[in-house]
Amino acid sequence: MMARPSLCLPLRPSFSCIHANKILLGQLLFVHEFRRLFRAASNVFWTLFLFTKSDYKTIMLPIMACVLATCPDLEPGNLSLSILWTWLHLLQFCVSNQTLSVDEDAANKPWRPLPSGRISIATAETLRWWMTPLCIAYSARQGVLLPSIALTVMTYVHNELGFHSGWLGKNVCSALGYMAFEWGAIAIASSSRLLNIPAQHWTNVINAVAISGLLLLTTIHAQDFKDVVGDRLQGRRTLPIAMPSLSRTSLFVAMSFWSFLLPQLWQVDLSIALPFGALGFLVGLQCYWYRSAKADRIMYMIYNVWLGWALILPVLGHRYQRT
């Protein structure tokens, strides 16, 4: 039976034996250090992901859908740059927002980095203020400085200045911020940064972004119904709290209005217009009739599907033409 080789040194080790063991020890130390660094890096990236986890379906996916549908001279190679730009600014907003709502998150979303103890409040606040120059520097490098400045200002106004506590300030900041997200993401995905496109295509982009802003301004309170209990505890005056009945009626009217107008505006075929309109009407009707926390969560999920559909309607219609 063959004996198992052992890693023991002779009484008088030769130079080659010592050298071989030094190499082996160095390799083991390298592997150990690599694993340590990998775990540390993974922990950092997972923490950053958790800051933005709740907003992928409400920001990242709709914005990227808007980019694919609206950008007139889309450069596929620029999509990764556009995604990174959107995520960095989303991270800036989320860190800013969550450093101001730790107690609320501890009750409603304990998995977030601050209430779960993955990061300290002091470190999160440092990260929040470092994100501003990082976002602006990256935007300047990509040639989209103005959308970044607009988003940075809206983040500060919405969070640190407390405009999120009132329904009007929150809705206006959300609509303007969403428009800035779209503007920057579309510009980065463009092969010319929207600087060398025909006038008609430039007009189409402006119309699409402006319409989405008005749409958000009149329907964004769909996200507030499910959070009424937490918002009331925090002293916020969102539209469902300030005007419980009128807020549901207004959402029903706004959803019906936009579900009818948008297909007409973008000259969408009837085969697309009918299901789009029916889905929007369903969202408004559910909000009006079913008034429970569970129903409001389901309504908001369907609303996000409808919103994503609304943002890609331009490319599905006959009015919007690419280069």
Secondary structure, DSSP 8 states (H G I E B T S, - for coil): ----------SS--HHHHHHHHHHHHHHHHHHHHHHHHHHHHHHHHHHHHHHGGGIIIIIHHHHHHHHHH-TTB-GGGHHHHHHHHHHHHHHHHHHHHTT-HHHHHHH-TTSHHHHTSS-HHHHHHHHHHHHHHHHHHHHHHT-HHHHHHHHHHHIIIIIT-GGGBHHHHHHHHHHHHHHHHHHHHHHHBTTTTSSS-HHHHHHHHHHHHHHHHHHHHHGGGGTGGGHHHHHHTT-B-HHHHSHHHHHHHHHHHHHHHHHHHHHHTTB-HHHHHHHHHHHHHHHHHHHH--SHHHHHHHHHHHHHHHHHHHHHHHHBSS----
